[in-house]
Amino acid sequence: MTTSHFHSCPSRRRALLGLLAGAAAFATFLALQGHAQSFGRAEPAVTVPPPALDETPGARTETAVFAGGCFWGVQGVFQHVRGVSRAVSGYDGGSADTAQYETVSSGKTGHAESVQITFDPSQVSYGALLQIFFSVAHNPTELDRQGPDSGTQYRSAIFPANAEQKRVAQAYIAQLDAAHVYPRPIVTRIEDKTRFYPAEAYHQDFLARHPSYPYIAINDMPKLDALKRMFPARYRNDPVLVGGN
């Protein structure tokens, strides 16, 4: 396998999974660390104000679904947020029969790589999650791409669980656009009537399991640093993992 297989997503991920199949192959994977420049660069974090309108606390447990590029980094960020009890990588925006990685990677399924977040609104509100999403988890001004990854499956999107989440998300996007906190308009889509499908097991907890993998080290670890620096009261050192801590 040549290093050119690592220069685009999803090809680089298929290559990684093959390399991780055995000890000898893993050594090859480590040797490829020197080609980290092929994996793009980190999206800069942006300081954004908290939402003027937030959800009214109700249930003890809620879910939120966000899409912001490769789900490895988005999942990794929210696994480190206090009040989050679970963050699962998956697919949203398409049908059940196309909710698998190889098919979604075609960019023709309607799915976006997404993360379903289970949280306690008494500890972290939906609005606070949105603030982190727009500040450190991704760049909401990139249309159908994120960093080195391009395609509709990498779009910026919010999949509200109810009418109140939709109202809060719409108001926050309008607030941020009016404040001109980004050099370009926000392109984040709010998508209704969708269903979340968990991704394959090998995608879960990827950042936590492979923090030195070049794509993660360059594109996603800086997001964790930004979360810790910009939201210290919301940062938890030990992530909540799908596979258990």
Phi, psi and omega in degrees: 000129181269162180292344179296337177295344184264003190271356178213151177259132018266359184304320182295328181286321176298320179297317180299315182298324176292320180294328182280004185290333182209171184296316181296318179294325180296326176297321176298318178303315180296324180296332181281359179302333181293347181261028186298334182296345180286348190261017174090211180209161183289140173285132182291141175287151182231133176284120181234148179288158175292159180293136177290331178245128180230167180288144175283122181303135180220268181296155180285337179224133177227169174234150174225146178233123180235147173236129182207054182093204180304128185290345179304309184287321180297316177299314182301320179297307187286342173292344180256014181261127177299138181095346175271126180259345181197139174221118188241130174284143180186203185229141178213148178110352181230197184262167183297323186286350177246010184274062172219151192305309184300322181286315179300327182295347177289338182078011185245009187264346187088344179286151168241143171297121191227169176227127176265123185248124174259127187216160176260109184295347175282344178255323178214124184279165175299320178298323178294322176296319177298319180300317178294319179302314183279340184268307189239341188280332181192177177255109186281005180257002180265124184270120177054039175193169174201114182059234183279356185258135180228151182132157182297337179290349179251019183290160173273122184207154175236132179245089186294143180278341182200177183296326182290318176300319179298316180297317180295317181295316179298316181295323182290319177300316178298320179297314182291321177296318180294329180278350179055047180282345177243154179288344180229162180295152175287135180248008181302130179264142172254116189245130183258169172051054180236171179223140181269136178236121180300144178281172180300154185302325184290347176270343185285141177059028188297316180298316181295326183275334184226058184295339181263359175301131189310314180301317180292313183300322184275315188266331191245324179300325175299333177294320177294319177300319180292320177301314181295322183284318188268337180228059186300326181287341181259352183277133172243135185290320182264120183286154172271115188258145176297321180278006181091149182275000000 
